[in-house]
Amino acid sequence: MLDKLSIMSRIGVNFLTWQRYLQKQLVPYQITLKQQYVLRNLENKTFLNPSQIAEILYCDRPTATVIINNMERQRWIRKGKDPHNGKMVHIGITEEGRNKLASLKLALQSEDEFDPLSCFTEEEKQQLGMLLNKMSDHLQHIKHKSE
């Protein structure tokens, strides 16, 4: 039987391999995966605040602030104050940010060329999805129990 460290290590290596591939596809577009992910999340929302961005990126607030500032410098996002709470900052996507996302459609379409799930049958994909969801739920339970 495989031990948990071996299994978790392989999950991590698979994730990093996939992440590096995707980032390499974005290099010509001068955008990072995290920046692209923020733009995709902002595309259908009026705004997000920095703590929400930190949460979706699984990073701390200072790291999110660096990402936000870099994106603002590129004019892909704009910062604004919450009209009801002056301490709150709203981050919204600009037209340039929408244009950047549109330019990435071609890069993201090439994801199909490198499909890590293509070795699975449809049934195996469903099983893997269910097992990963089960593990995610368990990790959330453990995390909240320890807080």
N, C-alpha and C positions, 0 to 999 in steps of 0.2 A: 504494500500500500504506500502511496506517495505521501510524504509529510507535507504539512501546510506551507512550510517555507519554500519548498520546491514548487508547489502549485502556484503560490502567490508570486514567486519570482518569475515563473514563466508567463503569468498574466501580465506582469509588469514589463517584461521584455517584449511581449507581443504589442502592448500598448505603445511603448517607446518606438518600436520599429514602424508602426503605423503613423505615429505622430511625426517622426523624422521624415517619412515619405511625404506626408501632407505639407510640412513646412518647406521642404525642398521644392514642391510644386509652386509655392507662393513666393519664392525668392525673386523671380523676375518682376513681380508685382509690388515689391517693396512694402510688404505688409506681413505681420506675424500672424500665427494661428490665433493667438489671444485677441489681437486687434480685430481680426476678421470675425471672431466669435462675438465680440462686443457689438460690432456693426450689425451682425445678423440678429442679435437680440433686440437692438434698438430699432431695427427696420419696422417692426410691428407694434412698437410701443411709443407713447408720447415722450416718455423720459424714463431713465433709471437714475438712482442716486449712487454715489461711489461705493457705499457699503453693499448695495445689491450687485454691483459689478464685481466687487471683491468676492462675493459669495458664489456667483456663477462661474468665476474663473478659478475658484478654490485657491485664493491667495489672500494675503493680508491687505489691510487698507493702504499702507505705504506703497506696496507693489502696485496695487490698482491705481493709485494716484499717479505713479510714474507712467503707466500705460495710458491713462486718461490724458495726461499732459502731452505725451508724444502724439496721441491721436488729435488733440486739439491743435497742436503745432502743424499737423498735416491738413487741418481744416475739415476733418472727417466728422467731427462732433463739435458741439457748442455747449458751454456751461452757462447755466442761468440760476438765479436764486428762486427758491420757492416763495411765491407771493404771500403765503400764510405763515411761513417760518423762515426768517432771514438767514438762519444758520444752515438750513438745508440747501444742498446744491442739486440741481437737476442737470442731467447729461442727456442731450438729444442728438440725433443724427442730422447732419447737414445734407444739402443737395450733393456736395462733393463726396460725402460719405456714401450716399446712395449710388453715385456714379462709380465709386471704387468697388462697391459690392457687385454692381452689374459687370464690371470688367473682370471680376473673379469667376464668373459663371463658367468660362472655358476651362480655367485651372481646376475648378471643382468637378467638372464633368469627367476629367481624367481619373477621378477616384475609381471609376468602374474598371480601368485598366489594371489596377492593383487592388483587387478585392480579396482581402484575407479570408472572407467567408465563402469564397467560391469552391473551396474543397469540401464543403458540407452539403448534404441534401437539405431540402426544405424542412424536413422533420428534424434533422440535427440542428439546424439554425434555430428552430422553435425551442428545442430542448436546451440549447446553449443560452438562449435568451431567458428562458425560465430559470435556469440555474444561476445565471448572473444576477437576475432580479432578486432571487431568494437570498443570495449572498449580500447584495446591497442592502436589502431590508434588515438582514441580520447585523450587518456592520452599523447601520443607523441605530438599531436597538442597543447594541453594545455601547456606541458612542454616547447616546442619551442617558444610558444607565450610569455611565461613569461621570457625567457632568453634575 
